[in-house]
Protein backbone atom coordinates (compact mmCIF):
# COMPACT_ATOMS: atom_id res chain seq x y z
CA UNK A 1 0.00 0.00 0.00
CA UNK A 2 2.73 2.34 0.86
CA UNK A 3 4.42 1.50 -2.40
CA UNK A 4 1.35 2.52 -4.49
CA UNK A 5 0.91 5.72 -2.58
CA UNK A 6 4.50 6.57 -3.24
CA UNK A 7 4.05 5.87 -7.01
CA UNK A 8 0.83 8.00 -7.34
CA UNK A 9 2.33 11.00 -5.67
CA UNK A 10 4.10 12.29 -8.81
CA UNK A 11 0.88 11.94 -10.87
CA UNK A 12 -1.00 14.01 -8.39
CA UNK A 13 1.63 16.65 -8.52
CA UNK A 14 1.55 16.68 -12.36
CA UNK A 15 -2.25 16.88 -12.36
CA UNK A 16 -2.21 19.67 -9.92
CA UNK A 17 0.41 21.44 -12.07
CA UNK A 18 -1.30 21.05 -15.55
CA UNK A 19 -4.89 20.34 -14.67
CA UNK A 20 -5.95 24.00 -14.83
CA UNK A 21 -4.55 24.44 -18.34
CA UNK A 22 -6.23 21.28 -19.57
CA UNK A 23 -9.54 22.38 -18.18
CA UNK A 24 -9.17 25.80 -19.78
CA UNK A 25 -8.26 24.23 -23.13
CA UNK A 26 -11.21 21.88 -22.97
CA UNK A 27 -13.52 24.76 -22.11
CA UNK A 28 -12.18 26.83 -25.02
CA UNK A 29 -12.54 23.84 -27.35
CA UNK A 30 -16.12 23.49 -26.21
CA UNK A 31 -16.90 27.11 -27.14
CA UNK A 32 -15.12 26.78 -30.45
CA UNK A 33 -17.12 23.69 -31.22
CA UNK A 34 -20.35 25.48 -30.38
CA UNK A 35 -19.32 28.42 -32.57
CA UNK A 36 -18.52 26.11 -35.48
CA UNK A 37 -21.84 24.33 -35.05
CA UNK A 38 -23.64 27.69 -35.03
CA UNK A 39 -21.73 28.86 -38.12
CA UNK A 40 -22.49 25.66 -39.98
CA UNK A 41 -26.12 25.92 -38.98
CA UNK A 42 -26.27 29.56 -40.14
CA UNK A 43 -24.63 28.62 -43.44
CA UNK A 44 -27.15 25.85 -43.92
CA UNK A 45 -29.99 28.23 -43.15
CA UNK A 46 -28.60 30.81 -45.61
CA UNK A 47 -27.94 28.08 -48.18
CA UNK A 48 -31.53 26.87 -48.11
CA UNK A 49 -33.14 30.32 -47.77
CA UNK A 50 -31.55 33.62 -48.87
CA UNK A 51 -28.62 32.07 -50.71
CA UNK A 52 -30.81 30.91 -53.58
CA UNK A 53 -32.81 34.09 -54.07
CA UNK A 54 -32.16 36.44 -57.00
CA UNK A 55 -34.04 39.27 -58.71
CA UNK A 56 -34.11 39.94 -62.45
CA UNK A 57 -33.60 43.57 -63.50
CA UNK A 58 -35.69 45.05 -66.35
CA UNK A 59 -32.71 45.33 -68.71
CA UNK A 60 -31.35 41.81 -68.30
CA UNK A 61 -32.22 38.13 -68.43
CA UNK A 62 -30.98 35.42 -66.02
CA UNK A 63 -30.13 31.95 -67.33
CA UNK A 64 -30.25 29.25 -64.64
CA UNK A 65 -27.90 26.24 -64.99
CA UNK A 66 -28.27 23.10 -62.89
CA UNK A 67 -24.97 21.29 -62.57
CA UNK A 68 -23.85 23.23 -65.67
CA UNK A 69 -26.86 22.23 -67.79
CA UNK A 70 -29.34 24.79 -69.05
CA UNK A 71 -32.47 24.87 -66.92
CA UNK A 72 -34.54 27.99 -67.72
CA UNK A 73 -34.41 31.69 -68.61
CA UNK A 74 -36.00 34.34 -66.41
CA UNK A 75 -36.67 37.92 -67.46
CA UNK A 76 -38.52 39.39 -64.44
CA UNK A 77 -39.53 38.96 -60.75
CA UNK A 78 -37.83 37.20 -57.82
CA UNK A 79 -36.80 33.53 -57.92
CA UNK A 80 -35.16 30.96 -55.67
CA UNK A 81 -32.92 27.99 -56.49
CA UNK A 82 -30.36 25.98 -54.63
CA UNK A 83 -27.13 27.99 -54.84
CA UNK A 84 -23.75 26.79 -56.08
CA UNK A 85 -22.65 24.17 -56.74
CA UNK A 86 -26.14 22.81 -57.42
CA UNK A 87 -27.34 25.70 -59.58
CA UNK A 88 -25.59 28.67 -61.10
CA UNK A 89 -26.86 31.67 -63.01
CA UNK A 90 -25.61 33.74 -65.93
CA UNK A 91 -26.81 37.33 -66.34
CA UNK A 92 -27.26 38.35 -70.00
CA UNK A 93 -27.92 42.04 -70.77
CA UNK A 94 -30.99 42.53 -73.00
CA UNK A 95 -30.72 46.31 -73.32
CA UNK A 96 -29.49 47.76 -76.65
CA UNK A 97 -25.71 47.62 -77.02
CA UNK A 98 -23.42 49.41 -79.45
CA UNK A 99 -20.28 48.29 -81.22
CA UNK A 100 -18.02 50.19 -83.60
CA UNK A 101 -15.61 49.33 -86.41
CA UNK A 102 -13.32 51.74 -88.22
CA UNK A 103 -11.66 51.83 -91.61
CA UNK A 104 -9.62 54.96 -91.02
CA UNK A 105 -6.01 55.84 -91.66
CA UNK A 106 -3.63 55.28 -88.81
CA UNK A 107 -2.07 58.73 -89.27
CA UNK A 108 -4.02 61.96 -89.23
CA UNK A 109 -3.75 64.24 -92.31
CA UNK A 110 -1.79 66.86 -90.36
CA UNK A 111 0.69 64.17 -89.26
CA UNK A 112 1.59 62.97 -92.77
CA UNK A 113 5.25 63.32 -93.73
CA UNK A 114 6.10 65.93 -96.38
CA UNK A 115 6.30 64.98 -100.09
CA UNK A 116 9.49 63.38 -101.35
CA UNK A 117 12.20 65.12 -103.41
CA UNK A 118 10.34 64.40 -106.65
CA UNK A 119 6.99 65.47 -105.24
CA UNK A 120 5.77 61.93 -104.58
CA UNK A 121 3.17 61.65 -101.84
CA UNK A 122 3.26 59.10 -99.02
CA UNK A 123 0.97 56.12 -99.55
CA UNK A 124 -1.11 53.97 -97.25
CA UNK A 125 0.47 51.18 -95.24
CA UNK A 126 -1.69 48.05 -94.84
CA UNK A 127 -0.14 47.22 -91.48
CA UNK A 128 -1.06 50.67 -90.15
CA UNK A 129 -4.01 52.00 -92.16
CA UNK A 130 -7.44 50.54 -92.75
CA UNK A 131 -9.50 51.41 -95.81
CA UNK A 132 -12.32 50.29 -98.09
CA UNK A 133 -12.13 49.61 -101.83
CA UNK A 134 -15.04 50.72 -104.06
CA UNK A 135 -16.33 49.13 -107.27
CA UNK A 136 -14.40 51.65 -109.40
CA UNK A 137 -11.10 50.95 -107.57
CA UNK A 138 -11.17 54.02 -105.29
CA UNK A 139 -10.11 54.05 -101.65
CA UNK A 140 -12.29 55.54 -98.90
CA UNK A 141 -12.19 55.74 -95.11
CA UNK A 142 -15.24 55.42 -92.85
CA UNK A 143 -16.24 54.63 -89.29
CA UNK A 144 -19.33 52.48 -88.66
CA UNK A 145 -21.38 51.62 -85.60
CA UNK A 146 -24.23 49.18 -85.02
CA UNK A 147 -26.80 48.88 -82.26
CA UNK A 148 -27.93 45.35 -81.43
CA UNK A 149 -30.04 43.63 -78.81
CA UNK A 150 -30.20 40.08 -77.45
CA UNK A 151 -33.68 38.84 -78.35
CA UNK A 152 -33.26 35.20 -77.23
CA UNK A 153 -30.89 34.95 -74.22
CA UNK A 154 -30.94 31.14 -74.14
CA UNK A 155 -30.06 30.81 -77.83
CA UNK A 156 -27.45 33.54 -77.43
CA UNK A 157 -25.78 31.70 -74.55
CA UNK A 158 -25.99 28.23 -76.09
CA UNK A 159 -24.73 29.13 -79.58
CA UNK A 160 -21.95 31.59 -78.72
CA UNK A 161 -18.88 31.28 -76.56
CA UNK A 162 -19.76 34.02 -74.09
CA UNK A 163 -17.43 35.18 -71.32
CA UNK A 164 -18.20 34.54 -67.68
CA UNK A 165 -19.68 38.04 -67.55
CA UNK A 166 -21.63 38.54 -70.81
CA UNK A 167 -21.86 42.26 -70.09
CA UNK A 168 -18.09 42.55 -69.89
CA UNK A 169 -15.35 42.40 -72.55
CA UNK A 170 -14.71 39.33 -74.63
CA UNK A 171 -12.11 36.75 -73.64
CA UNK A 172 -8.51 37.50 -74.65
CA UNK A 173 -6.90 34.59 -76.49
CA UNK A 174 -3.25 34.05 -75.53
CA UNK A 175 -0.89 31.61 -77.19
CA UNK A 176 2.61 31.04 -75.80
CA UNK A 177 2.51 34.32 -73.94
CA UNK A 178 1.44 36.45 -76.92
CA UNK A 179 -2.02 37.92 -77.25
CA UNK A 180 -3.77 36.76 -80.42
CA UNK A 181 -6.97 38.77 -80.01
CA UNK A 182 -10.38 38.44 -78.45
CA UNK A 183 -13.04 35.77 -78.77
CA UNK A 184 -16.68 36.26 -77.87
CA UNK A 185 -20.04 37.57 -79.08
CA UNK A 186 -19.05 41.23 -79.44
CA UNK A 187 -15.95 40.26 -81.40
CA UNK A 188 -18.03 38.05 -83.69
CA UNK A 189 -20.62 40.78 -84.27
CA UNK A 190 -17.90 43.35 -84.99
CA UNK A 191 -16.18 41.07 -87.52
CA UNK A 192 -19.53 40.41 -89.20
CA UNK A 193 -20.15 44.17 -89.45
CA UNK A 194 -16.73 44.62 -91.05
CA UNK A 195 -17.56 41.88 -93.55
CA UNK A 196 -20.90 43.52 -94.43
CA UNK A 197 -19.25 46.92 -94.95
CA UNK A 198 -16.42 45.52 -97.11
CA UNK A 199 -18.77 43.39 -99.22
CA UNK A 200 -21.27 46.20 -99.85
CA UNK A 201 -18.65 48.88 -100.55
CA UNK A 202 -17.06 46.69 -103.22
CA UNK A 203 -20.32 46.90 -105.22
CA UNK A 204 -20.72 50.71 -105.11
CA UNK A 205 -18.92 53.51 -106.95
CA UNK A 206 -17.16 56.27 -105.08
CA UNK A 207 -19.40 59.04 -106.50
CA UNK A 208 -22.48 57.21 -105.28
CA UNK A 209 -21.01 56.74 -101.80
CA UNK A 210 -19.69 60.28 -101.40
CA UNK A 211 -22.34 62.35 -103.14
CA UNK A 212 -25.42 61.01 -104.89
CA UNK A 213 -26.56 57.89 -102.94
CA UNK A 214 -24.96 57.92 -99.50
CA UNK A 215 -28.24 57.15 -97.69
CA UNK A 216 -28.94 54.20 -99.99
CA UNK A 217 -25.36 52.99 -99.43
CA UNK A 218 -25.85 52.98 -95.66
CA UNK A 219 -29.17 51.15 -96.03
CA UNK A 220 -27.51 48.53 -98.26
CA UNK A 221 -24.86 47.87 -95.58
CA UNK A 222 -27.58 47.60 -92.93
CA UNK A 223 -29.58 45.10 -95.01
CA UNK A 224 -26.50 42.98 -95.62
CA UNK A 225 -25.56 42.99 -91.92
CA UNK A 226 -29.10 42.13 -90.80
CA UNK A 227 -29.20 39.17 -93.20
CA UNK A 228 -25.81 37.87 -92.07
CA UNK A 229 -26.84 37.96 -88.39
CA UNK A 230 -30.24 36.40 -89.13
CA UNK A 231 -28.58 33.56 -91.03
CA UNK A 232 -26.35 32.82 -88.00
CA UNK A 233 -29.45 32.38 -85.76
CA UNK A 234 -27.70 33.41 -82.54
CA UNK A 235 -30.59 35.18 -80.79
CA UNK A 236 -29.47 38.70 -81.73
CA UNK A 237 -31.36 41.36 -83.70
CA UNK A 238 -29.79 44.40 -85.35
CA UNK A 239 -31.63 47.64 -84.62
CA UNK A 240 -29.56 50.17 -86.55
CA UNK A 241 -26.39 50.58 -88.59
CA UNK A 242 -25.01 54.06 -89.22
CA UNK A 243 -21.96 55.94 -90.46
CA UNK A 244 -20.07 57.93 -87.85
CA UNK A 245 -19.25 61.31 -89.33
CA UNK A 246 -18.42 61.55 -93.03
CA UNK A 247 -17.03 59.12 -95.54
CA UNK A 248 -13.55 60.42 -96.41
CA UNK A 249 -10.99 59.82 -99.10
CA UNK A 250 -7.24 59.46 -98.43
CA UNK A 251 -5.60 62.70 -97.34
CA UNK A 252 -3.31 62.85 -100.38
CA UNK A 253 -6.33 62.85 -102.73
CA UNK A 254 -8.71 64.93 -100.64
CA UNK A 255 -7.85 68.18 -102.49
CA UNK A 256 -8.99 66.70 -105.81
CA UNK A 257 -12.27 65.52 -104.31
CA UNK A 258 -12.75 68.96 -102.74
CA UNK A 259 -12.32 70.53 -106.19
CA UNK A 260 -14.87 68.08 -107.57
CA UNK A 261 -17.25 68.98 -104.75
CA UNK A 262 -16.85 72.68 -105.54
CA UNK A 263 -17.51 72.00 -109.23
CA UNK A 264 -20.61 70.01 -108.38
CA UNK A 265 -21.82 72.83 -106.14
CA UNK A 266 -21.32 75.37 -108.93
CA UNK A 267 -23.06 73.02 -111.34
CA UNK A 268 -26.01 72.77 -109.00
CA UNK A 269 -26.16 76.57 -108.67
CA UNK A 270 -26.17 76.99 -112.45
CA UNK A 271 -28.83 74.32 -112.86
CA UNK A 272 -30.99 76.08 -110.29
CA UNK A 273 -30.57 79.39 -112.12
CA UNK A 274 -31.42 77.73 -115.44
CA UNK A 275 -34.54 76.22 -113.92
CA UNK A 276 -35.53 79.60 -112.49
CA UNK A 277 -34.98 81.22 -115.90
CA UNK A 278 -37.07 78.50 -117.54
CA UNK A 279 -39.90 79.11 -115.07
CA UNK A 280 -39.81 82.86 -115.77
CA UNK A 281 -39.74 82.34 -119.55
CA UNK A 282 -42.62 79.90 -119.38
CA UNK A 283 -44.61 82.38 -117.30
CA UNK A 284 -43.93 85.17 -119.79
CA UNK A 285 -44.81 82.92 -122.73
CA UNK A 286 -48.01 81.87 -121.00
CA UNK A 287 -48.93 85.49 -120.38
CA UNK A 288 -48.16 86.48 -124.00
CA UNK A 289 -50.09 83.47 -125.25
CA UNK A 290 -53.11 84.48 -123.17
CA UNK A 291 -52.91 88.02 -124.52
CA UNK A 292 -52.70 86.84 -128.14
CA UNK A 293 -55.55 84.40 -127.66
CA UNK A 294 -57.68 87.14 -126.08
CA UNK A 295 -56.90 89.55 -128.95
CA UNK A 296 -57.70 86.85 -131.50
CA UNK A 297 -60.97 86.13 -129.74
CA UNK A 298 -61.88 89.82 -129.80
CA UNK A 299 -60.99 90.05 -133.49
CA UNK A 300 -63.04 86.94 -134.24
CA UNK A 301 -66.01 88.41 -132.41
CA UNK A 302 -65.66 91.70 -134.33
CA UNK A 303 -65.32 89.97 -137.71
CA UNK A 304 -68.31 87.74 -137.01
CA UNK A 305 -70.34 90.80 -136.03
CA UNK A 306 -69.26 92.66 -139.20
CA UNK A 307 -70.09 89.69 -141.39
CA UNK A 308 -73.43 89.31 -139.68
CA UNK A 309 -74.17 93.02 -140.24
CA UNK A 310 -73.15 92.74 -143.89
CA UNK A 311 -75.35 89.70 -144.24
CA UNK A 312 -78.33 91.54 -142.81
CA UNK A 313 -77.67 94.52 -145.07
CA UNK A 314 -77.32 92.27 -148.12
CA UNK A 315 -80.56 90.46 -147.32
CA UNK A 316 -82.33 93.81 -146.92
CA UNK A 317 -80.88 95.13 -150.19
CA UNK A 318 -81.78 91.90 -151.98
CA UNK A 319 -85.38 92.17 -150.81
CA UNK A 320 -85.53 95.80 -151.96
CA UNK A 321 -83.90 94.87 -155.29
CA UNK A 322 -86.40 92.10 -155.91
CA UNK A 323 -89.24 94.55 -155.38
CA UNK A 324 -87.84 97.46 -157.45
CA UNK A 325 -84.47 96.81 -159.15
CA UNK A 326 -84.02 100.30 -160.67
CA UNK A 327 -84.72 102.17 -157.48
CA UNK A 328 -82.49 99.87 -155.50
CA UNK A 329 -79.57 100.20 -157.91
CA UNK A 330 -79.93 104.01 -158.03
CA UNK A 331 -80.01 104.20 -154.26
CA UNK A 332 -76.96 102.02 -154.04
CA UNK A 333 -75.20 104.05 -156.77
CA UNK A 334 -75.79 107.31 -154.92
CA UNK A 335 -74.58 105.82 -151.67
CA UNK A 336 -71.38 104.55 -153.25
CA UNK A 337 -70.81 107.86 -155.09
CA UNK A 338 -71.30 109.82 -151.87
CA UNK A 339 -68.86 107.54 -150.06
CA UNK A 340 -66.23 107.91 -152.80
CA UNK A 341 -66.59 111.68 -153.21
CA UNK A 342 -66.58 112.17 -149.47
CA UNK A 343 -62.90 111.27 -149.38
CA UNK A 344 -61.86 113.75 -152.12
CA UNK A 345 -60.88 117.36 -151.27
CA UNK A 346 -61.27 118.90 -154.77
CA UNK A 347 -63.84 117.78 -157.30
CA UNK A 348 -64.06 118.54 -161.04
CA UNK A 349 -66.99 117.69 -163.32
CA UNK A 350 -66.30 117.19 -167.03
CA UNK A 351 -68.77 116.81 -169.91
CA UNK A 352 -71.82 118.44 -168.28
CA UNK A 353 -72.96 120.23 -171.47
CA UNK A 354 -76.33 118.63 -172.20
CA UNK A 355 -78.27 121.34 -170.43
CA UNK A 356 -78.64 119.45 -167.22
CA UNK A 357 -78.03 120.89 -163.81
CA UNK A 358 -75.40 119.58 -161.38
CA UNK A 359 -75.07 120.78 -157.83
CA UNK A 360 -71.69 120.19 -156.23
CA UNK A 361 -70.41 120.99 -152.78
CA UNK A 362 -66.95 122.27 -153.63
CA UNK A 363 -65.83 122.95 -150.09
CA UNK A 364 -67.13 120.19 -147.79
CA UNK A 365 -67.32 120.80 -144.12
CA UNK A 366 -64.14 120.09 -142.21
CA UNK A 367 -64.55 117.45 -139.51
CA UNK A 368 -65.09 118.96 -136.09
CA UNK A 369 -61.85 117.50 -134.69
CA UNK A 370 -59.88 119.42 -137.32
CA UNK A 371 -62.19 122.47 -137.69
CA UNK A 372 -60.50 125.84 -138.20
CA UNK A 373 -61.42 129.16 -136.63
CA UNK A 374 -64.90 130.55 -137.54
CA UNK A 375 -63.48 133.52 -139.40
CA UNK A 376 -61.48 131.20 -141.68
CA UNK A 377 -64.46 128.99 -142.55
CA UNK A 378 -66.79 131.83 -143.48
CA UNK A 379 -65.34 132.46 -146.97
CA UNK A 380 -65.47 128.77 -147.72
CA UNK A 381 -69.16 128.67 -146.77
CA UNK A 382 -69.77 131.66 -149.01
CA UNK A 383 -68.10 129.91 -151.92
CA UNK A 384 -70.02 126.78 -151.20
CA UNK A 385 -73.23 128.54 -152.30
CA UNK A 386 -72.00 129.13 -155.87
CA UNK A 387 -73.38 127.15 -158.81
Residue pairs with C-beta under 8 A, 6 or more apart in sequence:
47 82
47 83
48 82
51 83
52 80
52 81
52 82
52 83
52 87
53 78
53 79
53 80
54 62
54 78
54 79
54 80
54 81
54 89
55 77
55 78
55 79
56 62
56 74
56 75
56 76
56 77
56 78
56 79
58 76
59 93
59 94
59 95
60 91
60 92
60 93
60 94
60 95
60 167
61 73
61 74
61 75
61 91
61 92
61 94
61 150
61 153
62 73
62 74
62 75
62 79
62 89
62 90
62 91
62 92
63 70
63 72
63 73
63 89
63 90
63 91
63 92
63 153
63 154
63 157
64 70
64 71
64 72
64 73
64 74
64 79
64 81
64 87
64 88
64 89
65 71
65 87
65 88
65 89
65 90
66 81
66 86
66 87
67 85
67 86
67 87
68 88
70 154
70 157
70 158
71 81
71 87
73 153
73 154
75 94
75 153
81 87
81 89
90 157
90 162
90 166
91 165
91 166
91 167
92 150
92 153
92 156
92 157
92 162
92 166
92 167
93 150
93 166
93 167
94 149
94 150
94 151
94 153
95 149
96 147
96 148
96 149
96 239
97 147
97 148
97 149
97 186
98 145
98 146
98 147
98 148
99 145
99 146
99 148
99 186
99 189
99 190
99 193
100 143
100 144
100 145
100 146
100 190
100 244
101 143
101 144
101 145
101 190
101 193
101 194
101 197
102 130
102 142
102 143
102 144
103 130
103 131
103 132
103 140
103 141
103 142
103 143
103 144
103 197
104 129
104 130
104 141
104 142
104 143
104 248
105 124
105 128
105 129
105 130
105 131
105 141
105 250
105 251
106 125
106 128
106 129
106 130
107 128
107 129
109 251
109 254
112 122
112 251
112 252
113 122
115 121
115 122
121 252
122 252
123 252
124 131
124 139
124 250
130 141
131 139
131 140
131 141
131 250
132 139
132 140
132 141
132 142
132 197
132 198
132 201
133 139
133 201
133 202
134 140
134 201
134 202
134 204
134 205
134 206
134 209
135 202
135 203
135 204
135 205
136 205
136 206
138 205
138 206
138 249
139 249
139 250
139 253
140 201
140 206
140 209
140 210
140 247
140 248
140 249
141 247
141 248
141 249
141 250
142 197
142 243
142 244
142 247
142 248
143 243
143 244
143 245
144 193
144 197
144 221
144 241
144 242
144 243
144 244
145 241
145 242
145 244
146 189
146 193
146 225
146 238
146 240
146 241
146 242
147 238
147 239
147 240
147 241
148 189
148 229
148 236
148 237
148 238
148 239
149 236
149 237
149 239
150 156
150 235
150 236
151 235
151 236
151 237
152 235
153 235
154 235
155 233
155 234
155 235
156 162
156 185
156 234
156 235
156 236
157 166
159 232
159 233
159 234
159 235
160 184
160 185
160 188
160 234
161 171
161 183
161 184
161 185
162 184
162 185
163 169
163 170
163 171
163 184
166 185
169 182
169 184
169 186
170 182
170 183
170 184
170 185
170 186
170 187
171 182
171 183
171 184
172 179
172 181
172 182
173 179
173 180
173 181
173 182
173 183
174 180
181 187
185 234
185 236
188 234
189 229
189 236
192 225
192 228
192 229
192 232
193 225
193 241
195 228
196 221
196 224
196 225
196 228
196 241
197 221
197 225
199 224
200 217
200 220
200 221
200 224
201 209
201 217
201 221
203 220
204 213
204 217
204 220
206 249
208 214
208 216
208 217
209 217
209 247
210 247
210 249
210 257
211 261
211 264
214 243
214 247
218 241
218 242
218 243
221 241
222 238
222 240
222 241
225 238
225 241
226 238
226 241
229 236
229 237
229 238
248 254
249 257
317 328
317 332
320 327
320 328
320 331
321 328
321 329
341 347
342 364
346 362
347 360
347 362
349 358
349 360
352 358
359 387
361 384
362 383
362 384
362 386
363 380
363 381
363 383
363 384
366 372
366 377
371 377
